[in-house]
Amino acid sequence: MRPLIVVGLLVASISASFGASAAAYRWVDPVSGRTVISDTPPPRLTREVSKTSDPSSNPEGYSYGARKAAENFPVTLYTLAECLAECTQAREQLNRRGVPFTEKILQSEDDRAVLKALVGDVFVPSLKVGRQHLRGFEASAYDNLLDLAGYPKTALPGSKPSGGLPPSGKEERR
């Protein structure tokens, strides 16, 4: 029984030492043009190499799936300052799912023209995921579009909200 405990502690300490000293290198392969992420250094003549000491570090708190989906299908939420209940619900739905998104609060005529070209008129909230878009807020429609884009169903514990205005302490009730 005692040798098993010693072996277990030895394995745990070795795992911890490898995890603590892990490094990740990121560079663009000059031949294929693909981004390479590896725990071994790149070829000597490779330019623009970035190195992180902890490849699993994620200061934003987003899951790998959310970061990968955001690369392929970025999310933009269009709102107006006067839009309270539905825009708040849309923002909260995205944050509940751990979706990194940009919120465009329409302030100028140019902003409104962009939204009008996207959805046909100035209607908020509107959501753009990759090339797809939705007018208004309907949780199931948001979920369907986000599922198709590969976003996670829930945020990682402790993740920080993305986009939007800071909470005001007041909530509008319908």
Secondary structure, 3 states (H helix, E strand, C coil): CHHHHHHHHHHHHHHHHHHHHCCEEEEECCCCCCEEEECCCCCCCCCCCEEECCCCCCCCCCCHHHHHHHHHCCEEEEECCCCCHHHHHHHHHHHHCCCCEEEEECCCHHHHHHHHHHHCCCCCCEEEECCEEEECCCHHHHHHHHHHHCCCCCCCCCCCCCCCCCCCCCCCCC
